[in-house]
Each structure stands twice: as structure tokens, then as C-alpha cells.
Amino acid sequence: MNMTLTTAPTQTGTEIFERILAAPGSLVALEGGDTEVLIDQLRVLVRHTGQSVYLWQPEIGLDSLRDAHARVPGSQRLSQVLRLVQQSIHFGVYLLRGVQLPLPATDLSLLRQLARVQKGHVRRVVLLDAPTALVDSLNDVIARVSCAIKPELRPRLRDGRWLL
């Protein structure tokens, strides 16, 4: 008798999104996982739920994941996006991808200010594939969220019984 058990190999975008929202601070670093797959999963999620999730990339600027090709004008520089997030009074999750070092002091200061915001509307600034040195320099204000799959307990046969 051949019996196989299968489990989901990756966390879904929904699980990761919920973990981002549950993070203790406004500044989040996602660690591990495939960024492209995550962005695609979040894009599907926000189209169905209507959540406000944006993706910033240096060469493109700030895009809405919900509305395809809805770009925010004047948002190619990181400092512009961070000021926009800081001034926003609306709920939003802002994914920052491609942040490069060295980061100007003003950008680092804006990230720290955003990390300390605890009141008002929920806003999350999420660093995707951020350099380790950047995350370490923000260690006192950043929340780290792992996208890595937690190892599943494999059942074992012991004395005629299956154990986890």
C-alpha cells in the first residue's frame, strides 16, 4: 500500500499579507521567499479584496497592484514615495523593491519616522529584498517577517502508529 501525504509547499500571499498587517510596527522587512511570486499573489489578492497595496521600484516608480498601470506621478525617487506615505491619511501597504545602498540620510530618517508612527490609519512600509546592512541599521525600529516555509512535521511510523 502506497500512501503519500502532501502539504502546501509555500505560504500564500494571503498569509503573508496578514502577517504584514499584524506586524508590531509600520516598517517591515520581508525575509526569504520569492519576491516575484509574492507580488503576483498579492496582486490577485488585492484585486479580489480591494485593499490598497502599492509597489515601488526605482525604474518605474509607485504602482498600484489593484489597478494595472495606475502609476503615481512623480514617485520615482524613494524620498518622494516616503514623503507621500508619511502625508497619506489612508490605509495602505507600500512594498519597496530595489532599495539600494548607500541610502541618503534623509531617506533613512524618513524610514525611521515612518517606523515610529503607531496612531491613525494603518500604513505599512515593506522592504522587499532589502540589503542586509540596511535592515541591520534599522534593527531597533523594523519588524522582520519571514516568508520562509516552516518545516512541516513529517509523520513517522513508530510501533505500528503514526506519530507527528
N, CA, C and O of each residue as an XYZ file, in Angstrom:
656
protein
N       0.844     -1.164      0.000
C       0.000      0.000      0.000
C       0.895      1.234      0.000
O       1.764      1.390      0.857
N       0.669      2.087     -0.956
C       1.483      3.275     -1.103
C       0.668      4.487     -0.663
O      -0.333      4.821     -1.298
N       1.079      5.142      0.403
C       0.328      6.260      0.940
C       1.248      7.474      1.023
O       2.286      7.426      1.682
N       0.867      8.558      0.358
C       1.691      9.754      0.410
C       0.867     10.903      0.956
O      -0.326     11.027      0.676
N       1.509     11.720      1.720
C       0.879     12.920      2.251
C       1.537     14.112      1.586
O       2.763     14.181      1.490
N       0.730     15.041      1.131
C       1.291     16.235      0.524
C       0.852     17.447      1.317
O      -0.246     17.483      1.874
N       1.716     18.427      1.358
C       1.400     19.679      2.024
C       1.680     20.815      1.064
O       2.394     20.643      0.075
N       1.124     21.962      1.353
C       1.352     23.131      0.512
C       2.818     23.542      0.627
O       3.310     23.750      1.736
N       3.526     23.663     -0.504
C       4.953     23.943     -0.439
C       5.297     25.384     -0.068
O       6.403     25.641      0.408
N       4.384     26.322     -0.271
C       4.693     27.711      0.024
C       3.557     28.362      0.784
O       2.415     27.906      0.744
N       3.894     29.445      1.483
C       2.856     30.230      2.129
C       2.145     31.025      1.051
O       2.750     31.433      0.060
N       0.872     31.238      1.250
C       0.118     32.002      0.266
C       0.322     33.487      0.505
O       0.764     33.910      1.573
N      -0.011     34.265     -0.513
C       0.071     35.712     -0.388
C      -0.835     36.230      0.710
O      -0.517     37.220      1.370
N      -1.970     35.561      0.910
C      -2.912     35.969      1.954
C      -2.281     35.836      3.333
O      -2.411     36.734      4.165
N      -1.601     34.723      3.580
C      -0.955     34.512      4.880
C       0.132     35.548      5.128
O       0.250     36.081      6.231
N       0.907     35.827      4.125
C       1.983     36.805      4.274
C       1.404     38.200      4.463
O       1.911     38.972      5.277
N       0.344     38.535      3.721
C      -0.304     39.839      3.856
C      -0.843     40.021      5.277
O      -0.688     41.090      5.867
N      -1.467     38.995      5.820
C      -1.984     39.062      7.192
C      -0.853     39.225      8.201
O      -1.010     39.925      9.202
N       0.272     38.591      7.945
C       1.418     38.737      8.842
C       2.014     40.138      8.758
O       2.507     40.665      9.756
N       1.971     40.739      7.575
C       2.439     42.123      7.424
C       1.548     43.055      8.238
O       2.041     43.917      8.966
N       0.233     42.877      8.111
C      -0.700     43.737      8.843
C      -0.611     43.530     10.351
O      -0.852     44.461     11.119
N      -0.269     42.325     10.777
C      -0.172     42.021     12.205
C       1.182     42.409     12.799
O       1.381     42.289     14.008
N       2.100     42.866     11.974
C       3.432     43.237     12.457
C       3.313     44.354     13.491
O       2.435     45.209     13.380
N       4.187     44.351     14.491
C       4.074     45.335     15.568
C       4.401     46.769     15.157
O       3.990     47.706     15.841
N       5.115     46.960     14.077
C       5.486     48.304     13.660
C       5.050     48.602     12.241
O       4.531     47.738     11.536
N       5.270     49.841     11.837
C       4.878     50.271     10.497
C       5.920     49.945      9.441
O       5.618     49.958      8.247
N       7.140     49.654      9.865
C       8.217     49.320      8.935
C       8.510     47.828      9.051
O       8.827     47.327     10.130
N       8.400     47.126      7.922
C       8.510     45.666      7.912
C       9.547     45.249      6.879
O       9.595     45.802      5.780
N      10.370     44.281      7.230
C      11.309     43.683      6.278
C      10.875     42.249      6.034
O      10.805     41.448      6.966
N      10.582     41.924      4.773
C      10.242     40.543      4.418
C      11.533     39.806      4.123
O      12.363     40.269      3.340
N      11.694     38.668      4.750
C      12.912     37.886      4.578
C      12.573     36.530      3.996
O      11.646     35.862      4.454
N      13.322     36.126      2.994
C      13.103     34.825      2.358
C      11.951     34.883      1.378
O      11.266     35.900      1.264
N      11.746     33.799      0.680
C      10.643     33.737     -0.276
C      11.012     34.309     -1.630
O      12.033     34.979     -1.783
N      10.173     34.035     -2.601
C      10.352     34.500     -3.965
C       9.534     35.775     -4.158
O       8.305     35.745     -4.107
N      10.221     36.887     -4.380
C       9.560     38.180     -4.477
C       8.575     38.241     -5.634
O       7.468     38.755     -5.473
N       8.957     37.727     -6.794
C       8.065     37.763     -7.962
C       6.768     37.014     -7.696
O       5.686     37.509     -8.012
N       6.872     35.833     -7.123
C       5.686     35.027     -6.820
C       4.819     35.751     -5.798
O       3.596     35.787     -5.935
N       5.446     36.327     -4.776
C       4.703     37.047     -3.749
C       3.943     38.231     -4.344
O       2.775     38.444     -4.019
N       4.590     38.990     -5.200
C       3.930     40.144     -5.821
C       2.746     39.686     -6.659
O       1.685     40.308     -6.617
N       2.911     38.615     -7.416
C       1.794     38.085     -8.211
C       0.646     37.632     -7.321
O      -0.517     37.885     -7.633
N       0.961     36.967     -6.218
C      -0.086     36.515     -5.297
C      -0.801     37.701     -4.653
O      -2.023     37.687     -4.504
N      -0.043     38.721     -4.275
C      -0.659     39.906     -3.678
C      -1.507     40.658     -4.696
O      -2.554     41.206     -4.351
N      -1.061     40.685     -5.939
C      -1.834     41.348     -6.993
C      -3.214     40.697     -7.134
O      -4.224     41.393     -7.235
N      -3.254     39.376     -7.140
C      -4.531     38.655     -7.222
C      -5.373     38.944     -5.978
O      -6.577     39.183     -6.081
N      -4.746     38.922     -4.818
C      -5.456     39.159     -3.563
C      -6.104     40.540     -3.529
O      -7.280     40.664     -3.188
N      -5.347     41.574     -3.878
C      -5.891     42.931     -3.768
C      -6.948     43.216     -4.828
O      -7.818     44.061     -4.617
N      -6.887     42.538     -5.942
C      -7.945     42.715     -6.945
C      -9.263     42.135     -6.457
O     -10.332     42.630     -6.812
N      -9.191     41.084     -5.641
C     -10.414     40.472     -5.114
C     -10.918     41.166     -3.857
O     -12.126     41.221     -3.623
N     -10.011     41.696     -3.048
C     -10.415     42.280     -1.770
C     -10.536     43.796     -1.804
O     -11.199     44.382     -0.948
N      -9.906     44.437     -2.781
C      -9.966     45.892     -2.861
C      -8.992     46.608     -1.942
O      -9.101     47.821     -1.762
N      -8.047     45.894     -1.361
C      -7.059     46.508     -0.478
C      -6.155     47.449     -1.274
O      -5.963     47.277     -2.478
N      -5.611     48.437     -0.586
C      -4.700     49.393     -1.213
C      -3.263     48.947     -0.981
O      -2.700     49.148      0.095
N      -2.689     48.346     -1.996
C      -1.303     47.884     -1.922
C      -0.569     48.464     -3.122
O      -1.044     48.392     -4.255
N       0.600     49.041     -2.852
C       1.389     49.694     -3.888
C       2.777     49.073     -3.941
O       3.297     48.591     -2.934
N       3.362     49.092     -5.123
C       4.712     48.573     -5.325
C       5.580     49.679     -5.890
O       5.250     50.270     -6.918
N       6.707     49.965     -5.211
C       7.662     50.942     -5.705
C       8.904     50.219     -6.193
O       9.457     49.350     -5.518
N       9.328     50.615     -7.402
C      10.583     50.138     -7.981
C      11.286     51.362     -8.553
O      10.628     52.214     -9.152
N      12.600     51.477     -8.388
C      13.301     52.703     -8.791
C      13.119     53.076    -10.262
O      13.016     54.258    -10.591
N      13.080     52.092    -11.137
C      12.988     52.404    -12.565
C      11.561     52.700    -13.016
O      11.364     53.260    -14.095
N      10.574     52.340    -12.219
C       9.168     52.506    -12.609
C       8.465     53.559    -11.772
O       7.690     54.357    -12.301
N       8.723     53.571    -10.486
C       8.006     54.456     -9.575
C       6.988     53.657     -8.782
O       7.123     52.445     -8.617
N       5.970     54.348     -8.293
C       4.954     53.728     -7.446
C       3.755     53.317     -8.287
O       3.135     54.144     -8.953
N       3.436     52.017     -8.246
C       2.309     51.425     -8.980
C       1.300     50.877     -7.996
O       1.662     50.416     -6.914
N       0.037     50.926     -8.372
C      -0.998     50.254     -7.595
C      -1.075     48.810     -8.063
O      -1.118     48.550     -9.266
N      -1.091     47.867     -7.125
C      -1.233     46.463     -7.513
C      -2.670     46.153     -7.914
O      -2.914     45.236     -8.698
N      -3.618     46.913     -7.381
C      -5.024     46.662     -7.668
C      -5.393     47.113     -9.076
O      -6.049     46.382     -9.819
N      -4.973     48.304     -9.432
C      -5.303     48.864    -10.743
C      -4.075     48.787    -11.634
O      -3.092     49.496    -11.423
N      -4.145     47.928    -12.618
C      -2.997     47.739    -13.507
C      -2.634     49.055    -14.186
O      -3.504     49.770    -14.684
N      -1.377     49.359    -14.200
C      -0.823     50.539    -14.867
C      -1.309     51.851    -14.262
O      -1.306     52.875    -14.945
N      -1.723     51.846    -13.012
C      -2.095     53.086    -12.324
C      -0.869     53.563    -11.558
O      -0.631     53.155    -10.421
N      -0.105     54.427    -12.194
C       1.128     54.925    -11.589
C       0.880     56.247    -10.880
O       0.056     57.058    -11.304
N       1.601     56.440     -9.807
C       1.542     57.697     -9.078
C       2.601     58.607     -9.685
O       3.787     58.277     -9.651
N       2.194     59.747    -10.240
C       3.178     60.624    -10.883
C       4.173     61.202     -9.873
O       3.833     61.466     -8.720
N       5.392     61.387    -10.332
C       6.440     61.973     -9.502
C       6.851     61.095     -8.338
O       7.094     61.591     -7.237
N       6.929     59.804     -8.571
C       7.246     58.897     -7.463
C       8.413     57.968     -7.778
O       8.477     56.853     -7.261
N       9.327     58.420     -8.616
C      10.448     57.544     -8.957
C      11.534     57.541     -7.900
O      12.241     56.547     -7.735
N      11.672     58.641     -7.184
C      12.697     58.697     -6.146
C      12.125     58.208     -4.825
O      10.968     58.478     -4.501
N      12.927     57.500     -4.078
C      12.490     56.919     -2.813
C      12.027     57.989     -1.834
O      11.031     57.802     -1.136
N      12.737     59.101     -1.777
C      12.359     60.161     -0.838
C      10.966     60.707     -1.141
O      10.220     61.037     -0.219
N      10.608     60.805     -2.422
C       9.270     61.274     -2.794
C       8.199     60.300     -2.312
O       7.154     60.719     -1.812
N       8.455     59.015     -2.460
C       7.487     57.998     -2.043
C       7.342     57.989     -0.524
O       6.228     57.882     -0.012
N       8.440     58.098      0.192
C       8.374     58.086      1.651
C       7.617     59.300      2.178
O       6.874     59.187      3.153
N       7.794     60.450      1.552
C       7.024     61.638      1.953
C       5.544     61.459      1.641
O       4.684     61.862      2.424
N       5.251     60.856      0.499
C       3.859     60.588      0.129
C       3.200     59.662      1.154
O       2.062     59.896      1.559
N       3.901     58.628      1.568
C       3.378     57.694      2.572
C       3.184     58.420      3.898
O       2.180     58.221      4.582
N       4.138     59.253      4.252
C       4.080     59.975      5.514
C       2.881     60.925      5.560
O       2.269     61.097      6.614
N       2.546     61.536      4.438
C       1.452     62.502      4.392
C       0.093     61.862      4.156
O      -0.936     62.518      4.321
N       0.075     60.603      3.776
C      -1.181     59.922      3.481
C      -1.977     59.678      4.762
O      -1.415     59.347      5.805
N      -3.297     59.847      4.661
C      -4.169     59.569      5.806
C      -4.974     58.300      5.568
O      -5.872     57.976      6.346
N      -4.661     57.593      4.510
C      -5.423     56.411      4.135
C      -4.663     55.135      4.464
O      -3.441     55.131      4.610
N      -5.429     54.047      4.577
C      -4.837     52.723      4.744
C      -4.004     52.409      3.512
O      -4.393     52.751      2.395
N      -2.883     51.773      3.702
C      -2.085     51.355      2.558
C      -0.893     50.514      2.973
O      -0.321     50.691      4.048
N      -0.541     49.604      2.099
C       0.671     48.806      2.266
C       1.558     49.157      1.081
O       1.155     49.019     -0.074
N       2.757     49.610      1.377
C       3.685     50.076      0.351
C       4.881     49.133      0.299
O       5.685     49.080      1.229
N       4.986     48.398     -0.789
C       6.091     47.466     -0.986
C       7.222     48.210     -1.681
O       7.024     48.766     -2.761
N       8.390     48.227     -1.083
C       9.550     48.896     -1.671
C      10.523     47.835     -2.138
O      11.041     47.050     -1.344
N      10.761     47.822     -3.428
C      11.636     46.811     -4.023
C      12.793     47.501     -4.734
O      12.590     48.484     -5.448
N      13.975     46.999     -4.545
C      15.129     47.567     -5.231
C      15.768     48.724     -4.490
O      16.440     49.553     -5.105
N      15.575     48.796     -3.189
C      16.231     49.834     -2.392
C      17.717     49.508     -2.344
O      18.110     48.409     -1.951
N      18.534     50.469     -2.745
C      19.977     50.242     -2.839
C      20.726     51.065     -1.800
O      20.292     52.146     -1.402
N      21.840     50.534     -1.382
C      22.743     51.262     -0.505
C      23.788     51.962     -1.345
O      24.085     51.456     -2.427
N      24.358     53.046     -0.959
C      24.105     53.760      0.279
C      22.810     54.566      0.184
O      22.508     55.162     -0.850
N      22.067     54.571      1.259
C      20.807     55.289      1.340
C      21.089     56.691      1.874
O      21.769     56.837      2.890
N      20.579     57.722      1.205
C      20.799     59.083      1.722
C      20.255     59.226      3.147
O      19.302     58.546      3.530
N      20.866     60.108      3.916
C      20.471     60.305      5.315
C      19.011     60.727      5.432
O      18.333     60.347      6.386
N      18.518     61.512      4.467
C      17.110     61.943      4.527
C      16.168     60.753      4.362
O      15.145     60.675      5.042
N      16.505     59.827      3.466
C      15.667     58.643      3.266
C      15.679     57.751      4.506
O      14.641     57.227      4.909
N      16.842     57.585      5.101
C      16.955     56.782      6.315
C      16.158     57.416      7.453
O      15.503     56.721      8.229
N      16.222     58.729      7.539
C      15.463     59.453      8.560
C      13.956     59.305      8.336
O      13.204     59.113      9.292
N      13.514     59.392      7.081
C      12.090     59.215      6.768
C      11.624     57.800      7.099
O      10.519     57.622      7.613
N      12.441     56.800      6.815
C      12.094     55.424      7.168
C      11.931     55.276      8.682
O      11.004     54.616      9.150
N      12.832     55.890      9.438
C      12.741     55.817     10.901
C      11.484     56.526     11.411
O      10.826     56.042     12.332
N      11.153     57.669     10.813
C       9.937     58.385     11.215
C       8.696     57.553     10.923
O       7.785     57.482     11.749
N       8.655     56.926      9.757
C       7.509     56.084      9.405
C       7.408     54.873     10.326
O       6.307     54.418     10.634
N       8.535     54.357     10.761
C       8.531     53.191     11.648
C       7.939     53.530     13.007
O       7.365     52.664     13.668
N       8.073     54.767     13.424
C       7.585     55.164     14.748
C       6.107     55.528     14.756
O       5.513     55.629     15.829
N       5.502     55.725     13.602
C       4.084     56.091     13.538
C       3.251     54.904     13.995
O       3.286     53.842     13.373
N       2.509     55.077     15.072
C       1.688     53.995     15.611
C       0.205     54.344     15.610
O      -0.636     53.451     15.703
N      -0.126     55.616     15.507
C      -1.527     56.030     15.600
C      -2.125     56.233     14.222
O      -1.430     56.248     13.206
N      -3.432     56.385     14.227
C      -4.117     56.711     12.985
C      -4.327     55.504     12.094
O      -4.469     54.375     12.564
N      -4.342     55.763     10.821
C      -4.631     54.731      9.833
C      -3.452     53.771      9.684
O      -2.292     54.148      9.847
N      -3.781     52.537      9.374
C      -2.747     51.517      9.212
C      -1.992     51.778      7.916
O      -2.572     51.798      6.830
N      -0.709     51.975      8.053
C       0.181     52.088      6.903
C       1.381     51.212      7.183
O       1.968     51.262      8.264
N       1.733     50.420      6.210
C       2.899     49.561      6.359
C       3.844     49.832      5.198
O       3.433     49.856      4.038
N       5.093     50.031      5.521
C       6.151     50.154      4.527
C       6.931     48.851      4.608
O       7.510     48.523      5.644
N       6.939     48.110      3.497
C       7.527     46.773      3.473
C       8.744     46.774      2.555
O       8.637     47.110      1.375
N       9.882     46.403      3.090
C      11.110     46.307      2.298
C      11.219     44.897      1.733
O      11.276     43.919      2.478
N      11.247     44.805      0.410
C      11.409     43.518     -0.276
C      12.852     43.395     -0.743
O      13.392     44.330     -1.335
N      13.468     42.282     -0.491
C      14.851     42.029     -0.921
C      15.789     43.161     -0.517
O      16.664     43.552     -1.289
N      15.610     43.677      0.672
C      16.446     44.784      1.141
C      17.833     44.272      1.503
O      17.978     43.152      1.993
N      18.852     45.090      1.264
C      20.202     44.683      1.664
C      20.261     44.431      3.175
O      19.636     45.147      3.958
N      21.003     43.430      3.562
C      21.108     43.054      4.974
C      21.637     44.206      5.817
O      21.202     44.398      6.952
N      22.567     44.967      5.271
C      23.137     46.093      6.017
C      22.069     47.143      6.323
O      22.092     47.746      7.396
N      21.142     47.368      5.404
C      20.063     48.334      5.631
C      19.131     47.844      6.735
O      18.787     48.600      7.644
N      18.727     46.590      6.656
C      17.826     46.027      7.666
C      18.499     46.041      9.037
O      17.857     46.350     10.041
N      19.779     45.711      9.080
C      20.509     45.718     10.349
C      20.623     47.129     10.923
O      20.574     47.304     12.141
N      20.775     48.136     10.062
C      20.884     49.512     10.553
C      19.554     50.025     11.105
O      19.535     50.968     11.895
N      18.452     49.412     10.698
C      17.120     49.794     11.191
C      16.597     48.792     12.223
O      15.404     48.777     12.526
N      17.470     47.976     12.747
C      17.076     46.866     13.618
C      16.237     47.295     14.820
O      15.388     46.533     15.282
N      16.466     48.504     15.331
C      15.728     48.950     16.513
C      14.294     49.369     16.204
O      13.483     49.483     17.124
N      13.957     49.604     14.928
C      12.609     50.077     14.587
C      11.889     49.206     13.561
O      10.731     49.471     13.237
N      12.541     48.191     13.054
C      11.958     47.391     11.970
C      11.414     46.067     12.515
O      11.970     45.479     13.443
N      10.321     45.623     11.916
C       9.759     44.309     12.245
C      10.146     43.354     11.126
O       9.926     43.647      9.951
N      10.714     42.229     11.486
C      11.120     41.242     10.480
C      10.042     40.177     10.357
O       9.609     39.589     11.349
N       9.614     39.939      9.115
C       8.604     38.917      8.836
C       9.222     37.922      7.872
O       9.708     38.299      6.806
N       9.202     36.668      8.242
C       9.793     35.629      7.407
C       8.750     35.053      6.458
O       7.635     34.726      6.865
N       9.124     34.934      5.205
C       8.264     34.297      4.204
C       8.620     32.829      4.036
O       7.936     32.085      3.332
N       9.690     32.429      4.686
C      10.149     31.050      4.529
C       9.118     30.088      5.092
O       8.410     30.383      6.056
N       9.062     28.957      4.470
C       8.126     27.931      4.886
C       8.667     27.281      6.148
O       9.828     26.879      6.211
N       7.816     27.188      7.135
C       8.222     26.491      8.345
C       8.229     25.005      8.047
O       7.311     24.500      7.401
N       9.239     24.303      8.502
C       9.297     22.871      8.197
C       8.078     22.148      8.768
O       7.735     22.288      9.942
N       7.457     21.392      7.916
C       6.285     20.623      8.325
C       6.750     19.389      9.087
O       7.804     18.818      8.808
N       5.948     19.005     10.038
C       6.251     17.777     10.756
C       5.868     16.600      9.880
O       4.728     16.484      9.430
N       6.811     15.755      9.653
C       6.547     14.578      8.821
C       6.090     13.439      9.718
O       6.700     13.184     10.757
N       5.033     12.759      9.331
C       4.581     11.627     10.147
C       5.590     10.481     10.087
O       6.191     10.210      9.047
N       5.758      9.818     11.230
C       6.654      8.669     11.322
C       5.858      7.485     11.847
O       4.920      7.650     12.627
N       6.232      6.321     11.421
C       5.595      5.104     11.901
C       6.425      4.549     13.056
O       7.580      4.165     12.874
N       5.827      4.510     14.235
C       6.525      4.015     15.416
C       5.612      3.026     16.133
O       4.507      3.374     16.550
N       6.073      1.823     16.267
C       5.314      0.761     16.946
C       3.912      0.588     16.369
O       2.953      0.371     17.109
N       3.799      0.684     15.054
C       2.512      0.472     14.395
C       1.581      1.666     14.432
O       0.432      1.559     14.002
N       2.052      2.824     14.943
C       1.222      4.033     14.990
C       1.936      5.176     14.291
O       3.163      5.268     14.311
N       1.148      6.045     13.673
C       1.705      7.220     13.022
C       1.846      8.330     14.051
O       0.891      8.659     14.755
N       3.019      8.895     14.134
C       3.296      9.994     15.058
C       3.753     11.213     14.278
O       4.383     11.089     13.228
N       3.434     12.383     14.792
C       3.924     13.630     14.194
C       5.119     14.122     14.962
O       5.686     15.161     14.623
